[in-house]
Amino acid sequence: MIIELLSWIALVSGGLLGIIGGIGIHRFPDFFTRLHAAGITDTLCAALILVGLGLQSGISLVSFKLALVFIFLWFTSPTASHALANAALHGGLRPQLDENKDASPS
Amino acid sequence: MMFTAAALAILITMGLALLRALLGPTIYDRILAINMFGTKTVLLIAVFAFLSGRTDILDIALVYALINFIGVVAVLKLVEQGNFYTSGEEVEQEVKAEE
């Protein structure tokens, strides 16, 4: 019963964080702020949903596989975000700053 | 029931990410959105495995997580250098020579 409740909380809050991230990549003004929204929700949304699923399966091969997926996402999603920011900087995109806001519209 | 709710939330997020990939003003926005879409696909496969009761499907989620990462890095390299056959150092030297 308690596990069921915890699982509900983890799955629903993970899904909500995902939707918030989805709204974030539409509302933020430039690429680097969108990267922030996507990067942060990638981590916690995935973690909460996988923990919610893991609570349902108990300790077994299934939860081991879930842990593997979790570890891969945990390492690859910040790396991909870093590579994206690096490539965007290298490709000539600059963060939109407050001081030159009038000069360069989004 | 709880898996259906999670799957719905993930599907909404995937829709929003796809919309950003279609709208995205720069190519990097599109890659960012596709990266997010891929991560959410991994989660959707994991939730679907529980939804259908066939937990073997989790292996596919595992493979998809790896393919997604390698795919995003490969596309970034292609966008940054314009090809797959030069290494990063050569391009930087060319940029310095041009400067």
N, CA and C atoms of all chains as a GROMACS GRO file, in nm:
protein
  615
    1MET      N    1   0.084  -0.122   0.000
    1MET     CA    2   0.000   0.000   0.000
    1MET      C    3   0.086   0.125   0.000
    2ILE      N    4   0.186   0.128   0.093
    2ILE     CA    5   0.275   0.244   0.098
    2ILE      C    6   0.359   0.250  -0.028
    3ILE      N    7   0.406   0.131  -0.074
    3ILE     CA    8   0.487   0.128  -0.196
    3ILE      C    9   0.405   0.177  -0.315
    4GLU      N   10   0.277   0.134  -0.318
    4GLU     CA   11   0.187   0.179  -0.426
    4GLU      C   12   0.177   0.332  -0.428
    5LEU      N   13   0.161   0.389  -0.306
    5LEU     CA   14   0.147   0.535  -0.295
    5LEU      C   15   0.274   0.605  -0.338
    6LEU      N   16   0.390   0.555  -0.291
    6LEU     CA   17   0.518   0.615  -0.327
    6LEU      C   18   0.539   0.608  -0.478
    7SER      N   19   0.499   0.495  -0.536
    7SER     CA   20   0.513   0.476  -0.679
    7SER      C   21   0.428   0.576  -0.757
    8TRP      N   22   0.304   0.595  -0.710
    8TRP     CA   23   0.216   0.696  -0.770
    8TRP      C   24   0.282   0.833  -0.766
    9ILE      N   25   0.331   0.870  -0.646
    9ILE     CA   26   0.390   1.004  -0.630
    9ILE      C   27   0.509   1.020  -0.724
   10ALA      N   28   0.597   0.918  -0.730
   10ALA     CA   29   0.717   0.929  -0.813
   10ALA      C   30   0.679   0.940  -0.960
   11LEU      N   31   0.586   0.854  -1.006
   11LEU     CA   32   0.550   0.856  -1.148
   11LEU      C   33   0.482   0.986  -1.187
   12VAL      N   34   0.388   1.032  -1.103
   12VAL     CA   35   0.313   1.154  -1.139
   12VAL      C   36   0.404   1.276  -1.134
   13SER      N   37   0.490   1.287  -1.029
   13SER     CA   38   0.577   1.405  -1.024
   13SER      C   39   0.682   1.399  -1.135
   14GLY      N   40   0.728   1.279  -1.171
   14GLY     CA   41   0.819   1.268  -1.283
   14GLY      C   42   0.754   1.312  -1.413
   15GLY      N   43   0.630   1.267  -1.436
   15GLY     CA   44   0.558   1.310  -1.555
   15GLY      C   45   0.535   1.459  -1.558
   16LEU      N   46   0.500   1.516  -1.440
   16LEU     CA   47   0.477   1.661  -1.433
   16LEU      C   48   0.604   1.738  -1.466
   17LEU      N   49   0.719   1.691  -1.409
   17LEU     CA   50   0.846   1.759  -1.438
   17LEU      C   51   0.877   1.753  -1.586
   18GLY      N   52   0.845   1.639  -1.650
   18GLY     CA   53   0.866   1.629  -1.794
   18GLY      C   54   0.785   1.732  -1.870
   19ILE      N   55   0.656   1.745  -1.831
   19ILE     CA   56   0.570   1.843  -1.900
   19ILE      C   57   0.621   1.984  -1.877
   20ILE      N   58   0.668   2.012  -1.752
   20ILE     CA   59   0.722   2.146  -1.723
   20ILE      C   60   0.842   2.174  -1.813
   21GLY      N   61   0.930   2.071  -1.830
   21GLY     CA   62   1.044   2.088  -1.920
   21GLY      C   63   0.998   2.113  -2.062
   22GLY      N   64   0.894   2.042  -2.105
   22GLY     CA   65   0.840   2.061  -2.239
   22GLY      C   66   0.788   2.202  -2.259
   23ILE      N   67   0.720   2.256  -2.154
   23ILE     CA   68   0.674   2.395  -2.163
   23ILE      C   69   0.794   2.489  -2.163
   24GLY      N   70   0.898   2.452  -2.082
   24GLY     CA   71   1.017   2.536  -2.070
   24GLY      C   72   1.087   2.557  -2.204
   25ILE      N   73   1.100   2.450  -2.285
   25ILE     CA   74   1.170   2.470  -2.411
   25ILE      C   75   1.087   2.550  -2.511
   26HIS      N   76   0.961   2.579  -2.478
   26HIS     CA   77   0.885   2.670  -2.565
   26HIS      C   78   0.887   2.813  -2.513
   27ARG      N   79   0.894   2.831  -2.379
   27ARG     CA   80   0.879   2.965  -2.323
   27ARG      C   81   1.011   3.041  -2.313
   28PHE      N   82   1.124   2.971  -2.302
   28PHE     CA   83   1.250   3.041  -2.283
   28PHE      C   84   1.295   3.109  -2.412
   29PRO      N   85   1.366   3.223  -2.398
   29PRO     CA   86   1.391   3.307  -2.516
   29PRO      C   87   1.501   3.259  -2.610
   30ASP      N   88   1.612   3.203  -2.559
   30ASP     CA   89   1.718   3.167  -2.654
   30ASP      C   90   1.767   3.025  -2.629
   31PHE      N   91   1.860   2.981  -2.713
   31PHE     CA   92   1.899   2.840  -2.713
   31PHE      C   93   1.954   2.794  -2.579
   32PHE      N   94   2.040   2.878  -2.515
   32PHE     CA   95   2.109   2.829  -2.395
   32PHE      C   96   2.013   2.814  -2.278
   33THR      N   97   1.914   2.901  -2.268
   33THR     CA   98   1.815   2.884  -2.161
   33THR      C   99   1.728   2.762  -2.187
   34ARG      N  100   1.701   2.734  -2.315
   34ARG     CA  101   1.624   2.613  -2.348
   34ARG      C  102   1.702   2.488  -2.313
   35LEU      N  103   1.835   2.496  -2.334
   35LEU     CA  104   1.921   2.384  -2.297
   35LEU      C  105   1.912   2.358  -2.147
   36HIS      N  106   1.906   2.465  -2.070
   36HIS     CA  107   1.892   2.454  -1.925
   36HIS      C  108   1.763   2.380  -1.888
   37ALA      N  109   1.652   2.423  -1.950
   37ALA     CA  110   1.523   2.361  -1.920
   37ALA      C  111   1.526   2.213  -1.956
   38ALA      N  112   1.575   2.181  -2.075
   38ALA     CA  113   1.575   2.041  -2.120
   38ALA      C  114   1.671   1.958  -2.036
   39GLY      N  115   1.790   2.013  -2.006
   39GLY     CA  116   1.890   1.936  -1.933
   39GLY      C  117   1.846   1.900  -1.793
   40ILE      N  118   1.788   1.997  -1.723
   40ILE     CA  119   1.748   1.972  -1.585
   40ILE      C  120   1.635   1.870  -1.578
   41THR      N  121   1.534   1.886  -1.663
   41THR     CA  122   1.422   1.792  -1.653
   41THR      C  123   1.461   1.654  -1.704
   42ASP      N  124   1.556   1.648  -1.799
   42ASP     CA  125   1.603   1.518  -1.845
   42ASP      C  126   1.649   1.433  -1.728
   43THR      N  127   1.720   1.497  -1.635
   43THR     CA  128   1.778   1.423  -1.523
   43THR      C  129   1.671   1.379  -1.424
   44LEU      N  130   1.596   1.475  -1.367
   44LEU     CA  131   1.508   1.439  -1.256
   44LEU      C  132   1.382   1.367  -1.303
   45CYS      N  133   1.331   1.404  -1.420
   45CYS     CA  134   1.211   1.337  -1.473
   45CYS      C  135   1.241   1.189  -1.495
   46ALA      N  136   1.356   1.160  -1.559
   46ALA     CA  137   1.393   1.021  -1.585
   46ALA      C  138   1.414   0.947  -1.453
   47ALA      N  139   1.483   1.012  -1.358
   47ALA     CA  140   1.513   0.948  -1.230
   47ALA      C  141   1.384   0.911  -1.158
   48LEU      N  142   1.290   1.005  -1.148
   48LEU     CA  143   1.167   0.979  -1.072
   48LEU      C  144   1.084   0.870  -1.137
   49ILE      N  145   1.073   0.873  -1.271
   49ILE     CA  146   0.989   0.772  -1.338
   49ILE      C  147   1.051   0.634  -1.323
   50LEU      N  148   1.186   0.626  -1.336
   50LEU     CA  149   1.250   0.495  -1.324
   50LEU      C  150   1.242   0.444  -1.180
   51VAL      N  151   1.253   0.535  -1.081
   51VAL     CA  152   1.238   0.493  -0.941
   51VAL      C  153   1.096   0.444  -0.916
   52GLY      N  154   0.997   0.515  -0.974
   52GLY     CA  155   0.858   0.472  -0.959
   52GLY      C  156   0.835   0.333  -1.016
   53LEU      N  157   0.896   0.306  -1.134
   53LEU     CA  158   0.882   0.173  -1.193
   53LEU      C  159   0.956   0.069  -1.109
   54GLY      N  160   1.075   0.108  -1.057
   54GLY     CA  161   1.154   0.015  -0.978
   54GLY      C  162   1.083  -0.028  -0.851
   55LEU      N  163   1.006   0.066  -0.791
   55LEU     CA  164   0.930   0.032  -0.670
   55LEU      C  165   0.826  -0.074  -0.700
   56GLN      N  166   0.770  -0.069  -0.823
   56GLN     CA  167   0.667  -0.166  -0.859
   56GLN      C  168   0.724  -0.306  -0.881
   57SER      N  169   0.850  -0.312  -0.930
   57SER     CA  170   0.905  -0.443  -0.966
   57SER      C  171   0.969  -0.513  -0.847
   58GLY      N  172   1.008  -0.439  -0.744
   58GLY     CA  173   1.080  -0.502  -0.634
   58GLY      C  174   1.222  -0.532  -0.674
   59ILE      N  175   1.295  -0.609  -0.591
   59ILE     CA  176   1.434  -0.640  -0.624
   59ILE      C  177   1.438  -0.766  -0.711
   60SER      N  178   1.472  -0.745  -0.839
   60SER     CA  179   1.477  -0.857  -0.934
   60SER      C  180   1.562  -0.816  -1.052
   61LEU      N  181   1.563  -0.898  -1.156
   61LEU     CA  182   1.637  -0.864  -1.278
   61LEU      C  183   1.580  -0.738  -1.343
   62VAL      N  184   1.448  -0.721  -1.329
   62VAL     CA  185   1.382  -0.605  -1.390
   62VAL      C  186   1.435  -0.477  -1.328
   63SER      N  187   1.446  -0.475  -1.193
   63SER     CA  188   1.493  -0.351  -1.131
   63SER      C  189   1.641  -0.329  -1.160
   64PHE      N  190   1.716  -0.438  -1.184
   64PHE     CA  191   1.856  -0.422  -1.225
   64PHE      C  192   1.865  -0.356  -1.361
   65LYS      N  193   1.778  -0.399  -1.454
   65LYS     CA  194   1.777  -0.337  -1.587
   65LYS      C  195   1.738  -0.190  -1.578
   66LEU      N  196   1.638  -0.161  -1.492
   66LEU     CA  197   1.597  -0.021  -1.472
   66LEU      C  198   1.714   0.060  -1.418
   67ALA      N  199   1.790   0.001  -1.326
   67ALA     CA  200   1.905   0.073  -1.270
   67ALA      C  201   2.010   0.099  -1.378
   68LEU      N  202   2.027   0.002  -1.470
   68LEU     CA  203   2.122   0.022  -1.580
   68LEU      C  204   2.078   0.137  -1.670
   69VAL      N  205   1.947   0.138  -1.706
   69VAL     CA  206   1.895   0.248  -1.788
   69VAL      C  207   1.920   0.380  -1.717
   70PHE      N  208   1.893   0.381  -1.586
   70PHE     CA  209   1.910   0.502  -1.506
   70PHE      C  210   2.055   0.549  -1.510
   71ILE      N  211   2.151   0.455  -1.494
   71ILE     CA  212   2.293   0.493  -1.492
   71ILE      C  213   2.334   0.548  -1.629
   72PHE      N  214   2.289   0.482  -1.736
   72PHE     CA  215   2.324   0.532  -1.870
   72PHE      C  216   2.270   0.673  -1.890
   73LEU      N  217   2.144   0.694  -1.854
   73LEU     CA  218   2.087   0.828  -1.873
   73LEU      C  219   2.160   0.929  -1.786
   74TRP      N  220   2.195   0.886  -1.665
   74TRP     CA  221   2.261   0.975  -1.570
   74TRP      C  222   2.394   1.026  -1.626
   75PHE      N  223   2.466   0.938  -1.700
   75PHE     CA  224   2.594   0.980  -1.755
   75PHE      C  225   2.578   1.049  -1.890
   76THR      N  226   2.489   0.997  -1.975
   76THR     CA  227   2.487   1.047  -2.112
   76THR      C  228   2.412   1.180  -2.126
   77SER      N  229   2.311   1.206  -2.042
   77SER     CA  230   2.233   1.327  -2.067
   77SER      C  231   2.310   1.455  -2.034
   78PRO      N  232   2.390   1.463  -1.924
   78PRO     CA  233   2.475   1.581  -1.908
   78PRO      C  234   2.582   1.592  -2.015
   79THR      N  235   2.636   1.476  -2.060
   79THR     CA  236   2.738   1.479  -2.164
   79THR      C  237   2.682   1.534  -2.294
   80ALA      N  238   2.562   1.488  -2.328
   80ALA     CA  239   2.499   1.536  -2.450
   80ALA      C  240   2.469   1.686  -2.439
   81SER      N  241   2.424   1.732  -2.320
   81SER     CA  242   2.396   1.874  -2.301
   81SER      C  243   2.524   1.955  -2.317
   82HIS      N  244   2.633   1.906  -2.257
   82HIS     CA  245   2.760   1.977  -2.267
   82HIS      C  246   2.807   1.983  -2.412
   83ALA      N  247   2.795   1.871  -2.485
   83ALA     CA  248   2.838   1.868  -2.625
   83ALA      C  249   2.755   1.965  -2.708
   84LEU      N  250   2.624   1.972  -2.676
   84LEU     CA  251   2.536   2.065  -2.749
   84LEU      C  252   2.578   2.209  -2.726
   85ALA      N  253   2.603   2.246  -2.598
   85ALA     CA  254   2.641   2.383  -2.567
   85ALA      C  255   2.774   2.417  -2.633
   86ASN      N  256   2.867   2.320  -2.629
   86ASN     CA  257   2.998   2.341  -2.689
   86ASN      C  258   2.986   2.362  -2.840
   87ALA      N  259   2.905   2.276  -2.904
   87ALA     CA  260   2.889   2.286  -3.049
   87ALA      C  261   2.822   2.418  -3.086
   88ALA      N  262   2.724   2.461  -3.004
   88ALA     CA  263   2.654   2.586  -3.036
   88ALA      C  264   2.748   2.704  -3.022
   89LEU      N  265   2.834   2.704  -2.918
   89LEU     CA  266   2.931   2.813  -2.900
   89LEU      C  267   3.030   2.813  -3.016
   90HIS      N  268   3.076   2.692  -3.053
   90HIS     CA  269   3.172   2.678  -3.161
   90HIS      C  270   3.110   2.720  -3.294
   91GLY      N  271   2.981   2.694  -3.307
   91GLY     CA  272   2.912   2.730  -3.431
   91GLY      C  273   2.871   2.876  -3.439
   92GLY      N  274   2.908   2.957  -3.338
   92GLY     CA  275   2.886   3.102  -3.347
   92GLY      C  276   2.762   3.153  -3.276
   93LEU      N  277   2.692   3.066  -3.202
   93LEU     CA  278   2.576   3.112  -3.127
   93LEU      C  279   2.623   3.169  -2.994
   94ARG      N  280   2.574   3.286  -2.954
   94ARG     CA  281   2.614   3.345  -2.827
   94ARG      C  282   2.493   3.359  -2.736
   95PRO      N  283   2.512   3.342  -2.602
   95PRO     CA  284   2.398   3.359  -2.512
   95PRO      C  285   2.343   3.501  -2.520
   96GLN      N  286   2.211   3.510  -2.511
   96GLN     CA  287   2.147   3.642  -2.514
   96GLN      C  288   2.160   3.706  -2.378
   97LEU      N  289   2.233   3.820  -2.371
   97LEU     CA  290   2.256   3.886  -2.242
   97LEU      C  291   2.159   4.002  -2.226
   98ASP      N  292   2.144   4.043  -2.100
   98ASP     CA  293   2.048   4.150  -2.070
   98ASP      C  294   2.093   4.282  -2.130
   99GLU      N  295   2.227   4.308  -2.132
   99GLU     CA  296   2.275   4.440  -2.171
   99GLU      C  297   2.260   4.469  -2.320
  100ASN      N  298   2.275   4.361  -2.404
  100ASN     CA  299   2.258   4.388  -2.548
  100ASN      C  300   2.128   4.329  -2.601
  101LYS      N  301   2.026   4.334  -2.516
  101LYS     CA  302   1.896   4.277  -2.553
  101LYS      C  303   1.834   4.352  -2.671
  102ASP      N  304   1.851   4.487  -2.671
  102ASP     CA  305   1.790   4.567  -2.776
  102ASP      C  306   1.861   4.545  -2.910
  103ALA      N  307   1.993   4.519  -2.901
  103ALA     CA  308   2.071   4.506  -3.024
  103ALA      C  309   2.038   4.378  -3.099
  104SER      N  310   2.017   4.266  -3.024
  104SER     CA  311   1.993   4.140  -3.093
  104SER      C  312   1.863   4.078  -3.047
  105PRO      N  313   1.756   4.098  -3.120
  105PRO     CA  314   1.629   4.035  -3.082
  105PRO      C  315   1.635   3.884  -3.099
  106SER      N  316   1.596   3.811  -2.996
  106SER     CA  317   1.603   3.665  -2.981
  106SER      C  318   1.647   3.591  -3.106
  107MET      N  319  -0.312   0.170  -1.411
  107MET     CA  320  -0.365   0.306  -1.402
  107MET      C  321  -0.253   0.409  -1.388
  108MET      N  322  -0.161   0.381  -1.293
  108MET     CA  323  -0.052   0.477  -1.274
  108MET      C  324   0.042   0.477  -1.393
  109PHE      N  325   0.057   0.361  -1.458
  109PHE     CA  326   0.144   0.356  -1.576
  109PHE      C  327   0.080   0.434  -1.690
  110THR      N  328  -0.053   0.426  -1.701
  110THR     CA  329  -0.121   0.502  -1.807
  110THR      C  330  -0.099   0.651  -1.787
  111ALA      N  331  -0.109   0.698  -1.660
  111ALA     CA  332  -0.089   0.841  -1.632
  111ALA      C  333   0.053   0.883  -1.671
  112ALA      N  334   0.152   0.802  -1.631
  112ALA     CA  335   0.291   0.835  -1.664
  112ALA      C  336   0.312   0.836  -1.814
  113ALA      N  337   0.254   0.735  -1.884
  113ALA     CA  338   0.271   0.728  -2.030
  113ALA      C  339   0.209   0.849  -2.096
  114LEU      N  340   0.092   0.893  -2.047
  114LEU     CA  341   0.027   1.012  -2.105
  114LEU      C  342   0.114   1.135  -2.087
  115ALA      N  343   0.169   1.153  -1.964
  115ALA     CA  344   0.254   1.269  -1.937
  115ALA      C  345   0.376   1.268  -2.028
  116ILE      N  346   0.436   1.148  -2.047
  116ILE     CA  347   0.554   1.140  -2.134
  116ILE      C  348   0.516   1.170  -2.278
  117LEU      N  349   0.397   1.124  -2.321
  117LEU     CA  350   0.354   1.151  -2.459
  117LEU      C  351   0.334   1.300  -2.482
  118ILE      N  352   0.276   1.370  -2.381
  118ILE     CA  353   0.258   1.515  -2.395
  118ILE      C  354   0.393   1.583  -2.409
  119THR      N  355   0.490   1.541  -2.323
  119THR     CA  356   0.624   1.600  -2.331
  119THR      C  357   0.687   1.575  -2.467
  120MET      N  358   0.670   1.452  -2.520
  120MET     CA  359   0.725   1.420  -2.651
  120MET      C  360   0.663   1.508  -2.758
  121GLY      N  361   0.533   1.534  -2.746
  121GLY     CA  362   0.468   1.621  -2.843
  121GLY      C  363   0.525   1.761  -2.840
  122LEU      N  364   0.546   1.814  -2.716
  122LEU     CA  365   0.603   1.949  -2.703
  122LEU      C  366   0.744   1.955  -2.761
  123ALA      N  367   0.824   1.849  -2.735
  123ALA     CA  368   0.961   1.847  -2.787
  123ALA      C  369   0.960   1.842  -2.939
  124LEU      N  370   0.867   1.763  -2.996
  124LEU     CA  371   0.858   1.753  -3.142
  124LEU      C  372   0.819   1.886  -3.203
  125LEU      N  373   0.730   1.958  -3.133
  125LEU     CA  374   0.688   2.091  -3.182
  125LEU      C  375   0.808   2.184  -3.185
  126ARG      N  376   0.893   2.177  -3.079
  126ARG     CA  377   1.012   2.262  -3.078
  126ARG      C  378   1.108   2.222  -3.189
  127ALA      N  379   1.116   2.092  -3.218
  127ALA     CA  380   1.204   2.047  -3.326
  127ALA      C  381   1.155   2.101  -3.460
  128LEU      N  382   1.023   2.111  -3.477
  128LEU     CA  383   0.970   2.164  -3.603
  128LEU      C  384   0.985   2.315  -3.611
  129LEU      N  385   0.967   2.385  -3.496
  129LEU     CA  386   0.970   2.531  -3.496
  129LEU      C  387   1.112   2.585  -3.492
  130GLY      N  388   1.196   2.516  -3.409
  130GLY     CA  389   1.329   2.563  -3.369
  130GLY      C  390   1.398   2.658  -3.462
  131PRO      N  391   1.430   2.781  -3.418
  131PRO     CA  392   1.493   2.877  -3.508
  131PRO      C  393   1.633   2.834  -3.554
  132THR      N  394   1.714   2.777  -3.465
  132THR     CA  395   1.847   2.732  -3.507
  132THR      C  396   1.850   2.580  -3.513
  133ILE      N  397   1.955   2.528  -3.579
  133ILE     CA  398   1.968   2.382  -3.590
  133ILE      C  399   1.994   2.320  -3.453
  134TYR      N  400   2.059   2.397  -3.363
  134TYR     CA  401   2.090   2.342  -3.231
  134TYR      C  402   1.964   2.321  -3.148
  135ASP      N  403   1.866   2.411  -3.168
  135ASP     CA  404   1.736   2.391  -3.102
  135ASP      C  405   1.673   2.260  -3.145
  136ARG      N  406   1.686   2.232  -3.274
  136ARG     CA  407   1.627   2.107  -3.326
  136ARG      C  408   1.697   1.986  -3.266
  137ILE      N  409   1.832   1.993  -3.259
  137ILE     CA  410   1.905   1.878  -3.203
  137ILE      C  411   1.870   1.861  -3.057
  138LEU      N  412   1.859   1.974  -2.984
  138LEU     CA  413   1.821   1.968  -2.842
  138LEU      C  414   1.686   1.900  -2.826
  139ALA      N  415   1.589   1.939  -2.910
  139ALA     CA  416   1.456   1.882  -2.900
  139ALA      C  417   1.457   1.733  -2.933
  140ILE      N  418   1.538   1.695  -3.032
  140ILE     CA  419   1.543   1.553  -3.068
  140ILE      C  420   1.611   1.471  -2.959
  141ASN      N  421   1.711   1.532  -2.894
  141ASN     CA  422   1.776   1.465  -2.780
  141ASN      C  423   1.676   1.440  -2.668
  142MET      N  424   1.595   1.543  -2.639
  142MET     CA  425   1.492   1.530  -2.536
  142MET      C  426   1.389   1.425  -2.576
  143PHE      N  427   1.351   1.427  -2.704
  143PHE     CA  428   1.254   1.330  -2.756
  143PHE      C  429   1.306   1.188  -2.737
  144GLY      N  430   1.437   1.169  -2.763
  144GLY     CA  431   1.495   1.036  -2.750
  144GLY      C  432   1.495   0.989  -2.606
  145THR      N  433   1.531   1.081  -2.512
  145THR     CA  434   1.531   1.043  -2.371
  145THR      C  435   1.392   1.003  -2.326
  146LYS      N  436   1.291   1.080  -2.371
  146LYS     CA  437   1.154   1.049  -2.332
  146LYS      C  438   1.108   0.918  -2.397
  147THR      N  439   1.163   0.887  -2.516
  147THR     CA  440   1.128   0.759  -2.578
  147THR      C  441   1.176   0.643  -2.492
  148VAL      N  442   1.298   0.656  -2.437
  148VAL     CA  443   1.350   0.552  -2.348
  148VAL      C  444   1.254   0.532  -2.231
  149LEU      N  445   1.211   0.644  -2.171
  149LEU     CA  446   1.119   0.634  -2.056
  149LEU      C  447   0.986   0.572  -2.098
  150LEU      N  448   0.938   0.611  -2.219
  150LEU     CA  449   0.810   0.558  -2.265
  150LEU      C  450   0.818   0.407  -2.286
  151ILE      N  451   0.932   0.361  -2.342
  151ILE     CA  452   0.948   0.216  -2.361
  151ILE      C  453   0.948   0.146  -2.226
  152ALA      N  454   1.018   0.207  -2.126
  152ALA     CA  455   1.023   0.145  -1.993
  152ALA      C  456   0.883   0.138  -1.931
  153VAL      N  457   0.807   0.248  -1.945
  153VAL     CA  458   0.670   0.248  -1.889
  153VAL      C  459   0.582   0.150  -1.963
  154PHE      N  460   0.601   0.143  -2.097
  154PHE     CA  461   0.519   0.050  -2.176
  154PHE      C  462   0.546  -0.094  -2.138
  155ALA      N  463   0.673  -0.123  -2.101
  155ALA     CA  464   0.706  -0.259  -2.059
  155ALA      C  465   0.623  -0.299  -1.938
  156PHE      N  466   0.603  -0.206  -1.845
  156PHE     CA  467   0.522  -0.236  -1.727
  156PHE      C  468   0.374  -0.235  -1.761
  157LEU      N  469   0.335  -0.146  -1.854
  157LEU     CA  470   0.194  -0.133  -1.892
  157LEU      C  471   0.146  -0.261  -1.957
  158SER      N  472   0.231  -0.322  -2.041
  158SER     CA  473   0.190  -0.443  -2.111
  158SER      C  474   0.224  -0.569  -2.032
  159GLY      N  475   0.304  -0.553  -1.922
  159GLY     CA  476   0.339  -0.669  -1.842
  159GLY      C  477   0.450  -0.754  -1.900
  160ARG      N  478   0.509  -0.710  -2.013
  160ARG     CA  479   0.620  -0.786  -2.073
  160ARG      C  480   0.748  -0.710  -2.044
  161THR      N  481   0.811  -0.742  -1.931
  161THR     CA  482   0.926  -0.663  -1.887
  161THR      C  483   1.053  -0.692  -1.967
  162ASP      N  484   1.049  -0.789  -2.062
  162ASP     CA  485   1.165  -0.810  -2.149
  162ASP      C  486   1.194  -0.687  -2.234
  163ILE      N  487   1.088  -0.607  -2.258
  163ILE     CA  488   1.102  -0.491  -2.345
  163ILE      C  489   1.203  -0.392  -2.288
  164LEU      N  490   1.235  -0.403  -2.159
  164LEU     CA  491   1.332  -0.311  -2.098
  164LEU      C  492   1.468  -0.316  -2.168
  165ASP      N  493   1.502  -0.433  -2.225
  165ASP     CA  494   1.628  -0.442  -2.300
  165ASP      C  495   1.631  -0.341  -2.414
  166ILE      N  496   1.515  -0.322  -2.479
  166ILE     CA  497   1.508  -0.228  -2.590
  166ILE      C  498   1.532  -0.086  -2.540
  167ALA      N  499   1.478  -0.055  -2.422
  167ALA     CA  500   1.500   0.078  -2.364
  167ALA      C  501   1.649   0.099  -2.338
  168LEU      N  502   1.715  -0.005  -2.290
  168LEU     CA  503   1.858   0.002  -2.263
  168LEU      C  504   1.936   0.033  -2.390
  169VAL      N  505   1.905  -0.041  -2.497
  169VAL     CA  506   1.974  -0.020  -2.624
  169VAL      C  507   1.943   0.118  -2.679
  170TYR      N  508   1.816   0.160  -2.667
  170TYR     CA  509   1.776   0.289  -2.723
  170TYR      C  510   1.848   0.404  -2.653
  171ALA      N  511   1.873   0.390  -2.520
  171ALA     CA  512   1.944   0.495  -2.447
  171ALA      C  513   2.083   0.515  -2.506
  172LEU      N  514   2.150   0.404  -2.538
  172LEU     CA  515   2.286   0.414  -2.594
  172LEU      C  516   2.283   0.470  -2.736
  173ILE      N  517   2.191   0.418  -2.819
  173ILE     CA  518   2.185   0.463  -2.959
  173ILE      C  519   2.153   0.612  -2.966
  174ASN      N  520   2.064   0.656  -2.877
  174ASN     CA  521   2.023   0.797  -2.877
  174ASN      C  522   2.142   0.887  -2.850
  175PHE      N  523   2.222   0.850  -2.748
  175PHE     CA  524   2.339   0.932  -2.713
  175PHE      C  525   2.438   0.938  -2.829
  176ILE      N  526   2.470   0.820  -2.885
  176ILE     CA  527   2.569   0.816  -2.993
  176ILE      C  528   2.517   0.892  -3.115
  177GLY      N  529   2.386   0.877  -3.142
  177GLY     CA  530   2.327   0.948  -3.255
  177GLY      C  531   2.338   1.098  -3.240
  178VAL      N  532   2.307   1.149  -3.119
  178VAL     CA  533   2.312   1.295  -3.097
  178VAL      C  534   2.455   1.345  -3.114
  179VAL      N  535   2.553   1.272  -3.057
  179VAL     CA  536   2.692   1.316  -3.070
  179VAL      C  537   2.737   1.313  -3.216
  180ALA      N  538   2.694   1.210  -3.291
  180ALA     CA  539   2.732   1.201  -3.432
  180ALA      C  540   2.672   1.316  -3.511
  181VAL      N  541   2.545   1.349  -3.485
  181VAL     CA  542   2.482   1.460  -3.558
  181VAL      C  543   2.550   1.591  -3.524
  182LEU      N  544   2.590   1.609  -3.395
  182LEU     CA  545   2.659   1.731  -3.355
  182LEU      C  546   2.792   1.744  -3.430
  183LYS      N  547   2.863   1.633  -3.440
  183LYS     CA  548   2.992   1.635  -3.512
  183LYS      C  549   2.970   1.672  -3.659
  184LEU      N  550   2.866   1.615  -3.718
  184LEU     CA  551   2.836   1.645  -3.859
  184LEU      C  552   2.802   1.792  -3.877
  185VAL      N  553   2.721   1.848  -3.784
  185VAL     CA  554   2.681   1.988  -3.797
  185VAL      C  555   2.801   2.080  -3.777
  186GLU      N  556   2.888   2.043  -3.680
  186GLU     CA  557   2.999   2.130  -3.645
  186GLU      C  558   3.106   2.131  -3.755
  187GLN      N  559   3.135   2.013  -3.813
  187GLN     CA  560   3.248   2.003  -3.906
  187GLN      C  561   3.204   1.990  -4.051
  188GLY      N  562   3.080   1.957  -4.074
  188GLY     CA  563   3.033   1.943  -4.211
  188GLY      C  564   3.064   1.808  -4.273
  189ASN      N  565   3.140   1.723  -4.202
  189ASN     CA  566   3.167   1.589  -4.253
  189ASN      C  567   3.199   1.497  -4.137
  190PHE      N  568   3.214   1.367  -4.170
  190PHE     CA  569   3.244   1.269  -4.064
  190PHE      C  570   3.391   1.227  -4.066
  191TYR      N  571   3.469   1.270  -4.167
  191TYR     CA  572   3.601   1.208  -4.185
  191TYR      C  573   3.716   1.288  -4.128
  192THR      N  574   3.698   1.417  -4.093
  192THR     CA  575   3.809   1.490  -4.031
  192THR      C  576   3.798   1.481  -3.880
  193SER      N  577   3.913   1.489  -3.811
  193SER     CA  578   3.909   1.492  -3.665
  193SER      C  579   3.894   1.636  -3.619
  194GLY      N  580   3.861   1.653  -3.491
  194GLY     CA  581   3.835   1.787  -3.439
  194GLY      C  582   3.953   1.880  -3.449
  195GLU      N  583   4.077   1.826  -3.431
  195GLU     CA  584   4.196   1.913  -3.427
  195GLU      C  585   4.218   1.982  -3.561
  196GLU      N  586   4.200   1.906  -3.670
  196GLU     CA  587   4.226   1.964  -3.802
  196GLU      C  588   4.137   2.084  -3.828
  197VAL      N  589   4.012   2.072  -3.787
  197VAL     CA  590   3.918   2.181  -3.809
  197VAL      C  591   3.961   2.303  -3.730
  198GLU      N  592   4.004   2.281  -3.603
  198GLU     CA  593   4.046   2.395  -3.522
  198GLU      C  594   4.168   2.464  -3.582
  199GLN      N  595   4.260   2.384  -3.637
  199GLN     CA  596   4.377   2.444  -3.701
  199GLN      C  597   4.336   2.527  -3.821
  200GLU      N  598   4.240   2.476  -3.899
  200GLU     CA  599   4.192   2.552  -4.014
  200GLU      C  600   4.132   2.685  -3.970
  201VAL      N  601   4.054   2.680  -3.859
  201VAL     CA  602   3.991   2.803  -3.808
  201VAL      C  603   4.098   2.902  -3.766
  202LYS      N  604   4.204   2.852  -3.697
  202LYS     CA  605   4.311   2.940  -3.652
  202LYS      C  606   4.385   2.999  -3.772
  203ALA      N  607   4.408   2.916  -3.876
  203ALA     CA  608   4.479   2.964  -3.994
  203ALA      C  609   4.399   3.074  -4.063
  204GLU      N  610   4.266   3.058  -4.063
  204GLU     CA  611   4.182   3.161  -4.127
  204GLU      C  612   4.187   3.291  -4.049
  205GLU      N  613   4.194   3.278  -3.915
  205GLU     CA  614   4.201   3.399  -3.832
  205GLU      C  615   4.334   3.471  -3.855
   0.00000   0.00000   0.00000
